[in-house]
Amino acid sequence: MTPVLVDARRLLCPMPVIRVQDKVAELGAGTLVEVVCSDPGALNDIPAWCRINGHRVVETRISGEEYLVILEVGEA
């Protein structure tokens, strides 16, 4: 399954999390979401949001100057 892309580059906290929250609200459980950020804080903020809201972080990765978080949408 191809992940749904959320481009949060050039956004600072809390905007990457808000973009993810807005996109996840449109998606069903089990959907993969790939978030690309330029704010290194997103590597902590998005996983924390996932824990609070019942979503699962599949992977976090740094690629050059971009930060990637892949998550799986949990049950509503």
C-alpha positions in Angstrom: 0.0 0.0 0.0 1.4 3.4 -1.0 1.4 5.8 2.0 -0.6 9.1 1.9 1.9 11.9 1.7 1.8 14.9 4.1 4.3 17.6 3.1 5.2 19.6 6.2 8.4 21.0 4.9 9.1 24.7 5.8 6.7 24.5 8.7 7.6 24.9 12.4 6.0 23.4 15.5 3.1 22.9 15.9 2.2 23.0 12.2 3.6 19.6 11.2 1.4 17.9 13.9 -1.6 19.9 12.9 -1.2 19.0 9.2 -0.9 15.3 10.2 -3.9 15.6 12.5 -6.0 17.1 9.7 -5.0 14.5 7.2 -5.5 11.5 9.6 -9.0 12.8 10.4 -9.9 12.0 6.7 -8.4 8.5 6.6 -9.5 5.1 7.7 -7.8 2.8 10.2 -4.8 1.0 8.8 -3.9 3.7 6.3 -0.2 4.5 6.2 0.8 8.2 6.2 4.3 9.4 5.3 5.2 12.8 6.7 8.1 14.8 5.3 9.3 17.7 7.5 12.2 20.1 7.7 11.7 20.8 11.4 13.7 18.3 13.5 11.3 18.6 16.4 8.8 16.7 14.3 10.7 13.5 15.1 9.5 13.9 18.7 6.3 15.8 18.3 4.6 13.5 15.8 5.3 10.2 17.6 4.1 11.8 20.9 0.9 12.9 19.1 0.5 9.3 17.8 0.9 7.8 21.3 -1.8 10.1 22.7 -4.2 9.5 19.8 -3.8 5.7 19.2 -1.8 5.7 16.1 1.4 3.6 15.5 4.7 5.0 14.3 6.1 2.6 11.7 9.4 4.4 11.0 11.3 7.6 11.6 14.3 8.5 9.5 16.5 11.4 8.7 17.3 12.0 5.0 19.7 14.9 4.5 17.9 17.9 5.8 14.5 16.3 5.9 12.9 14.3 8.6 10.5 11.4 7.7 7.8 9.9 9.9 5.7 7.0 8.7 2.6 6.2 10.8 -0.3 3.9 10.6 -3.7 5.3 11.4 -5.4 3.7 14.4 -9.0 3.1 15.2 -11.1 6.2 15.8 
